[in-house]
Amino acid sequence: MSEPTFPAPTLPKKPNDPSTFRDSELDTSCLRQALESVQTWLRQSFEAGVAVEELLRARSDYIDHLLQRLWLHYGFIKPSTKELANRSGLALIAVGGYGRSELHPLSDIDILILSSQPLNETQSQSISAIITLLWDLKLEVGHSVRTLEQCLEESIADLSVATNLIESRLICGDVALFLTLQKNIFSQEIWSSETFFHAKCQEQEERHQRYHSTSYNLEPDIKASPGGLRDIHTLLWVARRHFGATSLDEMVSFGFLTPAECDELEECRAFLWRIRFALHLILPRYDNRLLFDRQLNVATLLGYQGDGNQPVERMMKDYYRVTRRVAELNQMLLQLFDEAILAVNESDKPHILNEHFQLRGQLIDLRDANLFIDHPETILALFYQLAINPSIKGIYSTTLRHLRYARRHLTQPLCELPKARQIFMAILRHPGAVKRAIVPMHRHSVLAAYMPQWSNIVGQMQFDLFHIYTVDEHTIRVLLKLESFADEQTRQAHPLCVEMYPRLPKPSLLLMAALFHDIAKGRNGDHSILGAEDARTFAELHDLNSNEADLVSWLVRQHLLMSVTAQRRDIQDPAVIQQFAAEVQTETRMRYLICLTVADICATNEPLWNSWKQSLLRELYYATEKQLRRGMHYRPDLRERVRHHRAQALALLRRENIDEAALHTIWSRCRADYFLRHSPAQLAWHARHLVNHHADQPLVLISPEPNRGGTEIFIYSSDRPYLFATAVGELDRRNLSVHDAQIFTNRDDMAMDSFIVLEPDGKPLTPDRHQAIRTGLERALLQPVYERPRPRMLSSKLRHFNVPTLIHFLRGHGERRTYMELIALDRPGLLARVGEVFADLGLSLLSARISTIGERVEDLFILTDNERMALSGEICELLKQRLTETLNPTDKYGSK
């Protein structure tokens, strides 16, 4: 066995070789100190710039020598000979990553103890003692003790066992026994090459799906995400099983990698190793996820510099570039393996598509190897063929190799070629082109080669909990979601968009707008305005007329308008609807905008789309449609609406023989806003309980059916200061998310408040929780003195973010109300703290629209003073000061 491969003596002093340890030094205390010195040495060497390949091998060699020393100490090697290789009938074998001699600081140490026959009691006790010692040393040891026959049986039954054994390596023990294992593992009886290949491809596909089939997640897994280390391992496993290749260099000799591709894969692997090594150095326990709160420490350790998030941005851009290259090479090489392992007959005549392309099976292939170099616009023609031929499932391996070469030797952006522009527009206008052509163009970096602006957002980070993808990946998912609106199967999830999308005069204009809606993120300035300018230039370059260019530019500039209006404005206010309609101008533009808005929300973070958001957007859409159809001068008659709601509610209640005298008494004490802002069904639901209720006790109702996508909770109670804070504090304690609040006080000073709440997963309350929540609210409302509820713990993810508290007072809402917008760090108990400030200042809350966007809240509150008038400038300043002090991000009340 070789000596541990520690680097040159100019570096920190290397740890002592475990082979030299005396028996007295093999106790837990001494060995723990020795391992701590190894970890310290690994960190110091890494920081000193030692190649990560050397450090991985060094830790692996160190563990080899430690295990060999323990193997000798516990009597598995004769003290007289001390021969590590013998014919004892026992073999100590490294498997998995340890078998590849790739041990990161927190990597598992996977070992197999192989025996020619079942162990005797003495052997079992000694092995148990070794494993127990390793565990006591806090090493993550995965071990199995098996006979040769058991190994072979397990390998046949379990692909992961077979894979581990393919990269097994003898540490010490019976060489002949180990070689027998190797011979059997590589036989056709145990996972034939073809079966193994297909199983590993299926395993990779399933793994990719767990990460949404993209490497562009904002918190990737360095090992398992698409384009990560596991994709390189898959190539090595297949090559080793079929060809016996034990390294990337050997894959070159077999003709599956060019020397340049081999260098590229080794460079990518070394980069991923460095990130993973640095991540392990900062973590207490094994993990390969590059979470937000770890990224800056890893970037700093890797030597990235800059202010704020710049080190992370630079590191992650490098990471995404590497994973894209790995993913592309993985796809190409697996296809080459497929052709070799399945013995594809090269003499099979390809099917001619046109003068440039042909089909080999279901893969498109070049007819002229120099086509892309001589005529770069034909790169676009390749993807046009993918768009118009659904039967084509991919790009042939040699064509992919030619594409990679040509792409790297372009002398100008492809969009500067007139023929390329014509083909690009033909792609954009073809149904189904997003999935079949645009997505592959992105995966193979052709979008970046076509439009220079795209390069700026490839791998562009978004530092929040709202987005889960990089800007480019998010944009691709917006395009895919838009295309899904043409599919009738999407109707149940998005009925309005599926209704509107086929009615768009030119869907290609919407796709172009989607390409540019976030194109300016990461630049200084408003990304919507900058992106709109880029979109107009691009549209004009592609010969769109002025109306078409105007529409594309407007969609990019206003792509957030509908979402903001629906979620953060009072869309029951006719003035808000009129203002929105004035910007939209036509129903056609609104159809484009609703589709872009929904796609944008869903592609940002799919779980954030829920029936509540859907109901708000639908309500805004139809209210605006009515405004546009009746004309911009139309003003709804609010008194008529109140009369209509009352009459409809009464009609519902008369079916139940309601006590109309009692009902009239209750309704006569309610103000007009109460009837205006509730539907007839809500009014009837409240009334049938109120007529039989005694006012000396609070009434809490929980709707059995969802209302506007959430669960409505209605509270009827004597009004008093801090009532809102009490209610939302109790709801927060129950881990409910408040999305809307309507606050009314009748002429008898009785509060009649309605809250729309959702579970943390965005769904309405489950019925089994109703009684506990009702009881909790009743108990809280009966407290004689307000007590601030103890909030839940602040999540570890939220602690990583710092959102400054911002308060804006919106203009143009008259003298009777003040509209206040609050932006702050989301945290448990936030609404209760806001309610406390309102109560302290004697303010009345009329309505609240709560919008949580990742780690931040963007809430709208409608307020009056104690005279039921808008707040004065002096009160606004005081309110701003008090809220800023209360919600300062450095106040860690949520973590107590």
N, C-alpha and C positions, 0 to 999 in steps of 0.2 A: 504494500500500500504506500502511496506517495505521502510526502510530508505536506502539512497544510500549506496552501498557496497564499501565504501572507505577503503583502506588498513590500516594497523596498524599505531599507532600514532608516531612511530619512523621515519616515512617518512616525506617528506615535508608537511607543513600544508595544510589540505584539504580545498577546497573552501567551502564557506557558502552554506548551503542547500537553494535552491530557495523557498522551502515551507515557510521559515521564512521571506522572503522579504516583506517589507511594501509596500503599494500601491504607495508611492512616489518613491520607488526604481524600479518600473516597467517601467521606461521610457527607451528610446533607449540608452542613454549615460551610465546609471548605469548598464543596462543589458549587454552592450557590454564589459564593464570593467569586469563584472562577468564572462563572457564567455572567455575572454582573460586569466583570472586567472585560469580557468579550463584547457585551453590548456597548459598553463605553468606548471600546476600541473601534467598533464598527461605526458608531456615530462620529467619532473624531476623524476617522479615515475618510468617511463619506464627506464630511465638511471640508477636509483637506483636498478633496478632488480625486480620490482614488476611484478608478473605474468600477462601476457597480457590478460588472461581471466578476471582477476579482473578489469583491466582498461577498457576493452570493456563494461563490466557490469556497471562499475562506470559511464561512460559517458552516457550510456543508462538511468540509474537511474536518473542522473542529469537532462537530458532532460525530463524524465517523470515528475519529480517534478516541473520543470519550466512550462511545459504545464498544469499541474494540477493547479498551482498557477494562470496562465493566465485564465484558464477555470473558476476559482472562481472569479477572478477580473472582468471578462466581464459578470458576472451574470448567468452563466450556472449551478452554484451550489448555493443553498440557503445559504446566509451568516449566517442564524440562526443555520443551522445544520452542514454546511461544510462537508456533506457526499459526498465522491468521488463516491461511488456506489449508484445509485438511479434509479428511474423509470420516468425520465424526457422526454423520447422519443428521446433523443440524446445520442450518445456515441462517445467518442474520442478514436480511435483505432490505435495502432501501427501495421504496416504491413512491409513485406519484411525483410531486415536485422535488422531494428529497432524492428520489431516484435519478432525476435530471441534474442533481447537484445545484438546485436553485432554491436556496433557503434564505428568504427575507427575514428580517429581525423577529417577526411574529408568526412566521409560517409554521404550519403543523409539521411535525416530524413523523412521517408515516413509515412504519416498519412491518415487515412480515418475518415471522419466525417459522421457518419451514423445516419440517422433520420428515424423515423417511418412514417413520412409524410413530404411533402415539407416544407422547412423553411419559416417562416414568415419574414417580412422585417427587424425586429429588430434582429432576429437571424442571418440573412444573413450579416447585417452590422457588427455585433460583430465578426463573424467568419472572415470576410474580414479584420477587424482590427487586429485580432490575426496573420493572415497569413502575412499581410503587415509588422507588427512588426518583425516577424521572418525573413522575407527577409531583412529588414533594418539592422538586426543583422548579416547579411551575412551568415546565416545558409542556407544550401542547402535543402530546404523543397520541397518535392513532396507531393501534397495533392489532395484529391478528396472529393467532398461532394455529397453523394448519399443517396437515400432512400433504404430501404431493397430490394424492387422490382428491382430498378435500379442495385443494386449490383449483384443480382442473374442473371439478364439479361447480364450484362457485363462479369460475370464469365463464362457463357455458351459460349459467343462469343469470349472470349480472354483467352488463356491459361495462359498468364503472370498475369492477374488479378486474376484468380482462384488460381494460385500458391501463390501470395502475401497474399490472404485471408486465405489460409491453415495455414500459420504461423502468423496469426493475434493475437494480444494481447490487452486486454482492458486496457486503461490508466485511464479513468474515465468516468462516465456517466451511462447510462441505461444498467444494467447487463442483464436483461431479453432480451432486444433487441439484445445485443451482442451474447447471447447464441442461440437465434433464427437464427442469421446469421450463427453461427458455425454449427448448426444442418443441415441447408440447404446446406451449402458448402460441407459437408461430405456425402451428400445423393447421391444415385446412379443416380438421375436425372441430376445432374450437374457433368459432367466428372466422369463417372464410373471408378472404379479402373483400369480396363483393358485399357480403352481409355486413361486415364491420364498417365498410365505407358508407353504406346507406344508413346504418344505425347512427354513425357519428354525424352525418348530415342532418338527420332528423333531430338528434339531440341538440345540435347547434341552432336549428330553426326554432325549436321550443324555447331554448335559452334566450334567443333574440326577442321572441315574443314577450317574454317577461319584462323586457326593457323597451317595450313599444317598438321593437324592430328598428331602433335608431341608436347611434352612439352619441347623439346630440342632446342627451339629457343634461340638465344643469348640475345634477349631483350624480355623476356616473360611478359605476363600479369598475375600477381599473382592470380587474381580472375578468369579469363576466360580461360586461356590456359589449354590444356589437363593436367590432374593431379593436377589442381589448386583447389581453394576453391569451385568453382562452381560444380566440380565433387562430392565433399562431400555434397554440398547442394542438388544435384540431388538425392543422396541416401536418405537423410533425408526427402525430399519431398515425394518420393514414399513410404517410410516406414510410414510416417505420414498419407498419404492419404489412404493406404490400411490397415495398422495395427493399426493406432492411436499412433504409437511410436513417442514420442516427443524428443528423444535423442538417442545417440549411445548406452548408457547403456540399454535402453529399447529394442534396436534391439538384444542385447544379450539374454534378457529374452524371446524373441520370437524365439530364435534359429537360427537367421540368421548371427550372428557374434559370434565367440568364444571370450572369455575374452581377449586372447592375441591379436586378430585382432582388438578388440575394443580399447585396449590400443595403438595399433599401429596407428589406424586412429586418435585418440585423440592427440597423439604425433605429427603426421604429420600436423594436423590442427593447433595445437599451434605454430608449426614452421612457417607455412604459415601466420598465424595471426601476428607473430612477424615481419616478413619481411614487410607485408602490413602496420602494425602500424608504423614501422620506416620510410617507404616510405612516408606515409602521414605526418609525422612530418617534413620532409624536403621540402615538396612541398607547393606552395601557393594555388594551386587549385586541385580539385579531379582528380586523375588519378591512375591507378593500374599497369601501365607499368614500368617495371624495365629497363629503358633505360641506355645506356652506361654511360652517364654523371651523372647518379644518383647512380650507383652501388657502387662506392667507399664510398660515404657518408653513404649509408645504411649499408654497411658492417662494417664501423667504428662504427656506432651507435649500431650495434648488437654485438660489441666486437671482431670482427675478426681482427687479427693483422698480421703484416708481411711487407716486403718491396715491393714497386712498386704495382703491381697488385695482389700480393699474397692474401690480404684480400678478394678481389673480387673472385679470383679463388676458395678459400676455401668456401666462402659463396655459390657460384653458384654450386659447386659440391654437397654441402649439399642440395641445392634446387632441383637439378635434381634427386638426390636419393629419396627425399621425393615425388616428383611428379610421379616418376616411381612406387613407392609403392602405392600411391593413385590411379593411373590409374589401376594398377593390381587388387587392392581390389574393385575398382569401377566396373570393368568388371565382377569379380567373383560374387559380390553381386547383380548386376543387373540381372545376369543369375539366381541366386537363387530366386530373386523376380519374374522373368519371370515364373519359374517353379511353384511358389506358386500362383501367381495371375492368371495364365492361367490354374491352376489346372492340371498340367501334370500328367498323370496316371502312377504311378510308376510301375504298373504291366505290362505296355507295354514291350514286350520282346525285349531286345537290339539285335542288329545284330553283330554277332561275326566276328571280323577281323582276329585275330590270337590268339595264346595262351595267349598273354598279353593284348590285347586291344579289345574293342567293340565299337559299335556306338550306341549312344542314339540320335535318330533323325539325325541331321547333326553334332553332337558333339562327339569327341572321348573321351572314358572313360576307366579307368583302370579296369581290371578284378580282380586284387589282390591289395588291399590297401597298402600292404607292398612292392610292387614290386620295387619302386624307392629306398627304403632304402636297400633292400637286393641285388639288382642288379642295381647300379647307371648308368651303360651303357644304360639301357633301357630308361633313360631320353632322350637320343639321338634317340632311336628307336621310341619314341612318335612323334618326329618332322619328322622323316623319313616317318612315316605314313601320316603326313600332306603333305609332298612333293609328294608322289606317288598317293594320293587320292584327286583330286581336289574337290570332293563332300563334303569333311570334311570342315566345316566352322569355327571350333573353338574347344576349350578344355572344357570338361564338368566341372561344378563348383567344384564338390568334387575332381576330378582329379587335378584341378588347386590348390586346397588346399593342396593335397598330394605333388604336385610338389614344392610348396613354402616351405613346411616343409623339404622335402628331400634336396632341394637346400641349405638350411641353415645348414644342418647337414653333408655336404660333408667333407671328410677328406683329399681330394687331388683333383687337377684339373682333370676334366674328360678326357682331352687329354692324361693323363698318362695311361689310360686304353686301351689296344690294341683293344678290341672289340668296344669301343667308337670311336676310330680313324677310324676303318673300316666303321662304320655307318656314321661318319661325311663326309668322302670322297664320300660315296654313295649319301649323300644329295647334296654335292657340284656338283656332276656330273649329277644330275637329272634335266632335263629341267623344268623351272618354280619353282625351289626350293627356289629362293631368296624370292619371295613374300609369298610363302606358308609355308616355313620352317625357313629360316634365319631371316626374320623380326620377326616372333613370338619368335624365340630363343632370339633375342635381347630384345624384349619387356618384356620377362619373366626372364631376366638376366641369361639365359642358356649359351649365348655366353661368358659372363664373367666367368661363372663356368667352361666352357670348356677350354678356352685359357686365361691364366693369363694376357697376354699383353693387352687384351681387357679392363680389369678392369681399367687400367691406363688412358684410354681415355674416359671412361664413364663420361659425364658431363664436359669434358675438354673444357674450354672456348677458344675462339679465338678473341683476342682484336683488331678487325678491322671492317671496314664497307664492306669488300669484302665478308666475310663469314656471313651467317645468322643462321648457326646451330653449335652446339657443334661438336667436332671431331667425336664422335661415330655416331651421327645422320647423319652427312655429309657422312661418310663411307657407312652407310646403303643406303643412297640415290644414291651413286655411284653404288652400287651393283644393285639396282632397275633399274637405267638407263641402265646399261649394259644388264640386262635381257630384257629390252624393245627393244633392237636392234634385238632380234630374232622375233619381231612382225612386220609383214608387214605394219601395220597401222602407225608405226613410220617412215616409209620411207620418207614421205613428209618433216618432220622436220629434219631428219638425214639420207639423202640418202646414203652417203658414208659409214657410220657405219652399216646401215642395209645391205648394199652390202657386207661388209667385215666380219661381225660377223659370218655368217654361214660358212665362209671359214676358220675359225680358227680351227686348228686340235684338240685342247682340250680347250674349253671355261672354264673348271673348273680351269685351271691354271691362267686365267685372273681374275676369281673371287677370287682366293686365293691372287693374287697380290693386288687386290682392297682392300681386308680385311686388308692388311698390309701397304698400301701406306702412310697412315698418323699415323701408330701405334706408332711411336716414338715422336710425337708432345708433347711438354711439358717437354721433357728431354733436358739435356745439349748436344749440338752438332747438326749436320746436320741430320734432321729427315729422309731424304731420305737414307742416308748411314746407320744409325742405324736401320731403318726399313728394309733395304735390308738384313742386318745380321740376324735380327729376322725371316724374311721370309724364308731365306735359312734353318735356324735351324728347323723351323716348317715344311717346305717341306720335309726335310730329315727324320724328325720324322714320317711323314705320308707316308714314303716309296716311294717318288718320285725319279726317277732316276736322274743322275747328270745333264743331259740336261734340264730336266723339272725344277729342282731346280735352275739351272743357269738362265733360262728364268724368273721364278717368281722373283728371286732376282734382275735381271736386270730391270724388269718392275718397281719394287718399287724404285730402285735407280734412274732411269731415268724418273720417271712419270711426271716430270715437263719439260723435255727437249723439247718436241714437242711444247708445249704451249709457252715456252720462245722463241724458235727459230722462230715460226710463228709470234708472236706479237711484239717481241723486237729485231729482227735481220733483216737485209736486205736480204730477201729471193729472191730478184731478182739478187743477187750477186752469180755467179756460185760457188765461193769459200765457201760460207755459205752452199749451197746445198751439196757440196762435203764433207764438214766437218760433216754435219748431217748424210749423207749416210754412212760415215765411222763408226759412232757410232752405227747406226741401223743395218748395215751389211746385213740383208736379208729382203725381202718383207714380209715374215711371221711375223717377229718381228715387222715390221712397222704396220702391220694390228692389232696386239695386242695393240700396243702403241696408234694408232689413236683412237681406241675404248675407251681405258682407259682415254686418254686426254679429249675427248669430254664429257665422263661421269663425269669426275672430275670437269670440268668447269660448267656443267649444275647443278651438285649437290651442288656446292659451293653457287650459287645464281642464280636461273633459269633466272631471267630477264636480267642477264649480258650476256647470250648467245644470239648472234644476227647474222644476215647474214654476217656482216663484219668479225667476228671471223671465221665463217664457211668458208668464201671464202679464208681467209689466210691459214687455215689448209688444205683445199682442194688443194690450189696452192702448198703448201709445200709437200703434199703427192705425187702429180703427178710428180712434178719436181724431187723428190727423187726417185720415182719409175723408171723414165726414166734414172736417173744416175745409179741406181743399174742394170738395164737391159743392159745398154751399157758398163758397167764396170767402175771401179773406176778411170781408167786412161783417161776416156773420158773428153774432154774439149770442150764446145760449141764454135762454131765459131761466135763471137759477130758481126763481120763485116757482115757475111752472114745474121744474124738476123736483123741487121739494114736494109740491102737491101730488105729482105723479107717484113718487116713491111712497108717500103716505097712503095713497089710495090703493096701490098695488099690495102693500103690506097688509092693509086692512082687509082686502079681498081674501088674502091667504088666511088670515086669522078668523074671519067669519065662518070659514069651513069648519073650524074647531069650536064654534059657539063661544068665542072669547067674550069676557065681560067688557062690553064696549064703554061703559061708564068709567070703570077702573082704568081702561086703556087711555081714554080721553084725558083723565086726570094726569096720568104719567106723561103722555105726549105733550100736554099743554105746558109742562114745566121744562121741556127740551127746546134748545135753540135750533135755528134753521140749519146750522152746519151739521148737526147730528144727522138730520134726514138727508142732507145733500151728499154726505160722504159714506153713507151705508146703502147697500142695495136693499130692495124690498124684502128679500129673503133674510138678510141679516136683521133688519128691523123687526120682522115677525119673530125670529128666533129669540131676540132679546125680550120682546114684549111678552111672549107666552110664559116666560119665567118671572118677569118683573111684576106682573099683575098679582101673583100669589106670594110675593116676597115681602118680608118685614124689613124695613129700612134700618133697624137697629143692628143688623148683622150684614157683613159683606156678602155679596153674591159673586161667585166665580163660575163662569161657564166656559167649557172647552168644546169647540165644534167637533162633532163626530165625523164630519166630512171635510176634506181639504177646502180651503178658501183661497183663491188666487195662488194656488201651489203650496200653501202652508197651512198651519193650524191656527185658527183664531182663538184667542183667549180674551173673554170679555169680563171686565171687573166693574161692579157697581158697589160703591162704598162712599162713606162720608169723606168729602174732600178735605185734605189737610196738607200742610207742607211735607215734602219728602215722600209723598205717595208714589210718584213715578220712580224715585230712587229705590223705594222699598220693593216695588213690584219687579223692576228689572234686576235688582240685586238677587231676589229669590229665583228668578228665571235663570240667571247666570249660574247660581249655585247648583241648579239642576242640569247644568251643561246644555242649556238651550240657547239658540241663536235668535235674537230679536231682529227682524228685518223691517218691521213697520209698526208705528204706534200712532193711534189716533186718540187724542186726549180731549175730552169734553167735560164740562161742568154745567149741570142744569141750574135752573133758577132757585133750586132748594139747596145749592152747594153740595150736590151729590155728584161724585165722579162717575163718568160713564166711559171707561177707557177700553180701547181694543188694541190687542197686540197680535201681529202675525209672527209666529215662531216656527223654527225648523230644528230638527235634530242636527248634530254635527256633520252627518253625511248628506245634509241638504234635503232630507225627506221630511214629510209631515210627522207629527208625533204618532207613535204606536199607541193603540188604545189601552194597552196594559199600564201605561204610565199616567193616564189621565187622573186617576184618583189621588195618587201621591202628590202630583203637581197641584191639584186643586186644594188639597188639604194644606200643603205647604204655603200656598198663597194666602189662604184664609187665616192661617196662624200668624203669618207675617203682617197682614193687614190689621189684625186685632192688637198688635203691640202698641201700648199707650205712648211710648217714646221711640223715636227712630233710632235704630242701632245699625251701624254700618255692617253689612254682612261680610263675613270673612271670605275673600275671593279664593278661587282655585289657584293652584300653582301656575306660574308662568312657564310655558313650555320651553324646553331647552333650545328649540329652533328660534323662538322669538327673542331669546336673550342675545342672539347674535346680531340683531338688527337694531338700528337707532333711527327712528323716524321723528323728526322735529314736529312739534305740535304747531299747526297752522290754523288760523281762524280767518275766514273771509265772510263779510256781510254782503249779500247779493243785492244789487240795485234793482230799482224798477218795480217794487211791489206795493207801492202806495204807503199810506200813513197808518194803516190799521195793523200791520204785521211786519215783523222783521224776519228775514230768511238768513240763517247763519249756517255756513258750511264749515265742518270740522274735519281736519286731517290729523291723524295721530297714530301712534303705535297701538296695534290691537293688543289687548291684554284682558285677562279676567277682571270683571267688575268695573270696566270702563264706563259703561252707560250709567251705572249707579253713581259713580263719582261726578259725572256730568250733571246728573239730576240733582245731586247735592248742591252744586254751585248754583244751578237755577233757583233752587229753594232758598239758599242763603241770600240771594240778591232779590228775592221776592218776585221772580219772573214766572209767567205762565207759559207752559209748553202746550201748543195746540196740536203739533204733529211732528213725527220724526220718521225719516227714511234712513235706514241703517244699511250701509254697504261695506262689506269686508273684502278687501282686495289683498289676499296673501297676508303679509305681516302688518298691513295698515288698514285703518278704517277711514272711509270718506263719507261722513254722515251729514244729513241735512236736518236742521231743526227750525221749526216755525214758532216764533216767540212773540209774546206781548208783555207789556208791563202790567202793573196792578190796576191800571185804568183801561185795560183792554185796548191799548194803543201800541204802535210801533215803538221800539226802544230809542231813546235819545242817543246822540253821539257820545255823551259822557258815560251812559250806562254800557254802550257797546264797548268802549275802551276798557271799562272796569271788568266787564265780562271776559273780554279777550285776555286781560292780565290774569284774572283768577283761573281761567281754564288752562292757560299756558303753565302757570305755577303748579296746578294740580296734576296735569298730565305730562309734565316734563319726563322724557324718557329715562333720565337718571334716577327717577323715583321708582324704586324696585318693589313697590307695595305688592305687585302681583306675584312676587316670588317668595313672599313671607309665608 
